[in-house]
């Protein structure tokens, strides 16, 4: 097993989104609560262009988008919605440089993965891009180019940091299963073949040229496909990991791939004891039979998913719980 993880043993991080509309305040909270592996917060409450799809659609090269009542749709030319996406991200990056420009450890940014993007952006005539293989190829090429430029921009602003890129793919299992609805909602789009899905994701991961994490907070996480696409860590909601996935998770650990385990609720909840939060993580590791000392090195503790729907007070409590859980798991292995 390789131990070339960019994070230290006993690390926690966030998934991506937070409540509110102040990027400087959100980033300061992240830096304060998650100092070992901070990340660039996403604030979808600011509206279109700050959401998961719109934020990444703004990175696309020569594929402008606009907002329709049904959601994001490709457009003939850049308009106010594309410009709004650019403006939100530009402000976030300016804040990043101002607040965290001297950060000298790993730093995570998040982008929407190609299959979730293809499942949510509509073609000009109104159906999802996922329906058209040619449109998907264009989207993948455009996204690869846009993500590469985004990573380069982040590196310029954080010259001492090691950039970690998280590709958010909550829609990938549905694309593979053929359960993504058509625009009308009356039928389902044809399933994407696993080799096609893997190849597209690999293109974007390789173009980013940074440490790649794939986040999939859905059931039926395709661990083998994600490893094949080049993911060096896989981020999941621990509450959605069934025992039937034990073999796939074990193979992932054995391959030296990191695991970001969502062990803390992403929306307001009464948090149990610290020991109770850590118990499912330890139980998974015990069940799979890996050495206890390896857990703190290979596992990063996170919220179950994004926290845009949480209250600001709960966000602080949840991030602190993630950090304390990671530290406890590390100290227990000594």
Phi, psi and omega per residue, in radians:
X1 nan 2.366 3.063
X2 -1.413 2.631 3.092
X3 -2.096 0.435 -3.096
X4 -1.447 0.950 3.082
X5 -1.507 2.479 -3.138
X6 -1.316 -0.193 -3.129
X7 -1.775 2.770 3.056
X8 -1.411 2.796 3.031
X9 -1.072 2.469 3.123
X10 1.395 0.682 -3.043
X11 -1.844 2.613 3.014
X12 -2.235 2.749 3.058
X13 -2.642 3.087 3.075
X14 -1.765 3.006 3.139
X15 -1.564 -0.832 -3.133
X16 3.028 -1.177 -2.945
X17 -1.536 2.656 3.128
X18 -2.425 2.823 3.046
X19 -1.325 2.915 3.048
X20 1.608 -3.118 -3.073
X21 -2.386 0.285 -3.127
X22 -1.917 1.764 -3.066
X23 -1.112 -0.578 -3.139
X24 -1.175 -0.777 3.130
X25 -1.101 -0.780 -3.130
X26 -1.092 -0.733 -3.125
X27 -1.160 -0.679 3.110
X28 -1.109 -0.651 3.081
X29 -1.110 -0.800 3.137
X30 -1.056 -0.812 -3.123
X31 -1.123 -0.601 3.141
X32 -1.307 -0.696 -3.054
X33 -1.586 -0.444 -3.066
X34 -2.233 1.032 -3.007
X35 -1.172 -0.427 -3.078
X36 -1.350 -0.561 3.129
X37 -2.577 1.258 3.116
X38 -1.265 2.964 -3.131
X39 -2.602 2.931 3.138
X40 -1.454 1.994 -3.106
X41 -1.200 2.584 3.039
X42 -1.928 2.368 -3.042
X43 -2.156 1.377 -3.077
X44 -1.131 -0.275 3.120
X45 -1.108 -0.260 3.103
X46 -1.255 -0.223 3.064
X47 1.895 -2.969 -3.107
X48 -0.935 2.367 -3.104
X49 1.730 -0.295 3.054
X50 -1.865 -0.092 3.103
X51 -1.381 2.941 -3.062
X52 -0.969 -0.892 -3.100
X53 -1.208 -0.873 -3.065
X54 -1.126 -0.625 -3.136
X55 -1.090 -0.808 -3.132
X56 -1.351 -0.571 3.086
X57 -1.029 -0.531 3.093
X58 -1.164 -0.294 3.092
X59 -1.476 -0.289 -3.054
X60 -1.079 2.461 -3.128
X61 -1.715 2.131 3.109
X62 1.080 0.439 3.038
X63 -2.335 1.343 -3.120
X64 -1.175 2.740 -3.126
X65 -2.320 2.860 3.027
X66 -2.527 2.866 3.130
X67 -1.687 2.253 3.017
X68 -1.985 2.936 3.078
X69 -0.969 -0.494 -3.129
X70 -1.507 -0.167 -3.132
X71 2.314 -2.739 -3.112
X72 -1.374 2.477 -3.119
X73 -2.505 2.510 3.068
X74 -1.112 2.567 -3.057
X75 -2.237 2.868 3.139
X76 -1.317 -0.499 -3.085
X77 -2.631 2.725 3.107
X78 -1.100 2.347 3.092
X79 -2.228 -2.798 -3.037
X80 -1.147 -0.516 -3.109
X81 -1.252 -0.716 3.053
X82 -1.104 -0.752 -3.141
X83 -1.122 -0.621 3.120
X84 -1.140 -0.708 3.074
X85 -1.040 -0.811 3.132
X86 -1.063 -0.727 -3.093
X87 -1.139 -0.757 3.125
X88 -1.056 -0.827 -3.094
X89 -1.184 -0.687 3.124
X90 -1.071 -0.729 3.117
X91 -1.128 -0.745 3.134
X92 -1.061 -0.706 -3.125
X93 -1.260 -0.595 3.057
X94 -1.116 -0.753 3.101
X95 -1.116 -0.720 3.119
X96 -1.002 -0.824 -3.131
X97 -1.120 -0.697 -3.099
X98 -1.222 -0.748 -3.011
X99 -1.558 -0.596 -2.994
X100 -2.215 0.293 -3.047
X101 -0.990 -0.445 -3.127
X102 -1.631 0.079 -3.114
X103 -1.042 2.281 -3.047
X104 -2.113 0.377 3.056
X105 -2.066 -2.850 3.065
X106 -1.179 2.536 3.100
X107 -2.468 2.269 -3.018
X108 -1.813 2.380 2.953
X109 -2.080 2.787 -3.083
X110 -2.203 2.432 3.013
X111 -2.375 2.700 3.079
X112 -1.290 2.344 3.127
X113 -1.265 2.863 -3.023
X114 -1.110 -0.597 -3.056
X115 -1.399 -0.592 3.033
X116 -1.205 -0.653 3.097
X117 -1.129 -0.769 -3.137
X118 -1.177 -0.415 3.131
X119 -1.466 -0.224 -3.056
X120 -2.033 -0.422 3.084
X121 -1.547 2.389 -3.131
X122 -1.675 2.620 2.992
X123 -1.224 2.961 -3.079
X124 -1.056 -0.531 -3.123
X125 -1.524 -0.071 2.966
X126 1.996 -0.231 3.091
X127 -1.569 2.901 -3.072
X128 -1.242 2.532 -3.130
X129 -1.006 -0.497 -3.130
X130 -0.985 -0.438 -3.084
X131 -1.221 -0.441 -2.981
X132 -1.979 1.873 -3.114
X133 -1.001 -0.603 3.114
X134 -1.165 -0.716 3.103
X135 -1.134 -0.648 3.113
X136 -1.133 -0.738 3.117
X137 -1.063 -0.760 3.101
X138 -1.096 -0.725 3.136
X139 -1.098 -0.773 -3.127
X140 -1.097 -0.788 -3.140
X141 -1.116 -0.740 3.139
X142 -1.152 -0.751 3.137
X143 -1.124 -0.742 3.129
X144 -1.015 -0.779 3.141
X145 -1.170 -0.722 -3.117
X146 -1.194 -0.695 3.125
X147 -1.170 -0.689 3.106
X148 -1.035 -0.747 3.128
X149 -1.173 -0.667 3.133
X150 -1.114 -0.791 3.119
X151 -1.075 -0.743 3.122
X152 -1.079 -0.668 3.119
X153 -1.141 -0.765 3.116
X154 -1.103 -0.697 3.120
X155 -1.102 -0.643 3.104
X156 -1.116 -0.597 -3.090
X157 -1.492 -0.453 3.098
X158 -2.143 1.218 -2.983
X159 -1.109 -0.390 -3.103
X160 -1.713 -0.048 -3.055
X161 -1.565 2.763 2.952
X162 -1.779 2.015 -3.030
X163 -1.376 2.252 3.030
X164 -1.944 2.250 3.131
X165 -1.941 2.148 3.066
X166 -1.737 2.138 3.086
X167 -1.702 2.008 -3.106
X168 -1.473 2.029 -3.115
X169 -2.248 0.968 3.084
X170 -1.149 -0.382 -3.105
X171 -1.567 -0.084 -3.068
X172 -1.120 -0.809 3.136
X173 -1.002 -0.668 3.130
X174 -1.186 -0.653 3.107
X175 -1.125 -0.680 3.132
X176 -1.233 -0.573 -3.085
X177 -1.507 -0.172 -3.101
X178 1.270 0.612 -3.127
X179 -1.975 0.154 3.087
X180 -1.301 2.170 -3.092
X181 -1.262 2.649 2.991
X182 -1.234 3.036 -3.131
X183 -1.038 -0.612 -3.129
X184 -1.311 -0.398 -3.097
X185 1.444 -0.026 -3.075
X186 -1.551 -0.231 3.100
X187 -2.538 -3.070 -3.077
X188 -2.133 2.594 3.107
X189 -1.335 2.638 -3.118
X190 -1.053 2.493 -3.133
X191 -1.107 2.499 3.053
X192 -1.465 2.330 3.109
X193 -1.237 2.462 -3.061
X194 -0.971 -0.775 3.141
X195 -1.091 -0.599 3.105
X196 -1.175 -0.777 3.132
X197 -1.094 -0.760 -3.133
X198 -1.108 -0.742 -3.107
X199 -1.133 -0.737 -3.132
X200 -1.131 -0.783 3.134
X201 -1.119 -0.678 3.122
X202 -1.070 -0.721 3.137
X203 -1.005 -0.748 -3.097
X204 -1.280 -0.717 3.122
X205 -1.075 -0.794 -3.110
X206 -1.165 -0.639 -3.136
X207 -1.162 -0.566 -3.112
X208 -1.124 -0.602 3.110
X209 0.945 0.832 3.090
X210 -2.542 3.006 -3.117
X211 -1.188 2.032 -2.990
X212 -1.678 2.264 2.995
X213 -2.058 2.408 3.014
X214 -1.982 2.187 -3.131
X215 -1.795 2.233 3.126
X216 -2.459 1.630 -3.094
X217 -1.597 0.933 3.127
X218 -2.348 3.013 3.047
X219 -1.368 2.849 3.074
X220 1.067 0.841 3.088
X221 -1.104 2.212 -3.107
X222 -1.495 1.308 -3.013
X223 -0.960 -0.815 -3.079
X224 -1.115 -0.729 3.118
X225 -1.081 -0.764 -3.105
X226 -1.134 -0.708 3.081
X227 -1.109 -0.738 -3.134
X228 -1.114 -0.516 3.129
X229 -1.371 -0.171 3.080
X230 1.904 0.142 3.102
X231 -1.110 2.253 3.071
X232 -1.699 -0.133 2.988
X233 -2.647 2.602 3.136
X234 -2.187 2.269 -3.072
X235 -1.904 2.182 -3.065
X236 -2.404 2.833 2.990
X237 -1.488 1.965 -3.059
X238 -1.021 -0.539 3.135
X239 -1.198 -0.245 3.137
X240 -1.863 0.219 3.136
X241 -1.707 1.817 -3.107
X242 -1.444 2.846 3.121
X243 -1.045 -0.494 -3.124
X244 -1.136 -0.281 3.101
X245 -1.549 0.053 -3.056
X246 -0.959 -0.787 -3.115
X247 -1.098 -0.772 -3.120
X248 -1.145 -0.708 3.106
X249 -1.175 -0.736 3.117
X250 -1.076 -0.720 3.092
X251 -1.124 -0.616 3.116
X252 -1.149 -0.793 3.105
X253 -1.108 -0.774 -3.111
X254 -1.099 -0.489 3.132
X255 -1.403 -0.023 3.129
X256 1.434 0.297 3.127
X257 -1.521 2.344 3.131
X258 -1.234 2.735 3.095
X259 -2.173 2.134 2.978
X260 -1.694 1.935 -3.039
X261 -1.833 2.069 3.110
X262 -1.354 1.700 -3.007
X263 -1.891 -0.078 -3.091
X264 -2.155 2.308 -3.111
X265 -0.941 2.478 -3.100
X266 -1.523 -0.170 3.052
X267 -2.170 2.858 -3.005
X268 -0.873 2.236 3.139
X269 -2.719 2.739 3.036
X270 -1.343 1.998 -3.090
X271 -1.327 2.337 3.091
X272 -1.308 -2.948 3.100
X273 -1.154 2.818 3.104
X274 -1.035 -0.705 3.128
X275 -1.104 -0.661 -3.139
X276 -1.211 -0.589 3.083
X277 -1.149 -0.706 -3.088
X278 -1.354 -0.381 -3.005
X279 -0.975 -0.819 -3.136
X280 -1.114 -0.553 3.098
X281 -1.152 -0.845 -3.134
X282 -1.135 -0.647 3.140
X283 -1.141 -0.745 3.094
X284 -1.047 -0.809 -3.097
X285 -1.137 -0.723 3.124
X286 -1.113 -0.737 -3.119
X287 -1.082 -0.620 -3.097
X288 -1.473 -0.235 3.008
X289 1.400 0.427 3.120
X290 -1.610 2.691 -3.127
X291 -1.043 2.463 -3.100
X292 -1.053 -0.648 -3.102
X293 -1.115 -0.459 -3.108
X294 -1.288 -0.448 -3.057
X295 -1.020 -0.920 -3.049
X296 -1.161 -0.421 3.120
X297 -1.371 -0.688 -2.955
X298 -1.698 -0.341 -3.071
X299 -1.857 2.330 3.001
X300 -1.963 2.304 -3.113
X301 -1.580 2.346 -3.109
X302 -2.408 2.940 2.869
X303 -1.121 2.858 -3.093
X304 -1.088 -0.591 3.112
X305 -2.824 -2.869 3.105
X306 -1.068 2.777 -3.021
X307 -2.050 0.456 -3.119
X308 -1.078 -0.466 -3.108
X309 -1.604 0.088 -3.110
X310 -1.617 2.834 3.045
X311 -1.421 2.659 3.139
X312 -0.973 -0.685 3.140
X313 -1.134 -0.754 -3.137
X314 -1.128 -0.619 3.131
X315 -0.976 -0.835 3.124
X316 -1.065 -0.782 -3.138
X317 -1.089 -0.734 -3.098
X318 -1.193 -0.738 3.128
X319 -1.147 -0.696 3.077
X320 -1.088 -0.693 3.115
X321 -1.121 -0.714 3.077
X322 -1.024 -0.820 -3.111
X323 -1.117 -0.773 -3.132
X324 -1.155 -0.651 3.111
X325 -1.130 -0.790 3.125
X326 -1.062 -0.732 3.141
X327 -1.150 -0.719 -3.134
X328 -1.123 -0.714 3.110
X329 -1.106 -0.631 3.099
X330 -1.190 -0.809 -3.110
X331 -1.189 -0.567 3.133
X332 -1.187 -0.403 -3.104
X333 -1.495 -0.234 -3.110
X334 -1.173 nan nan
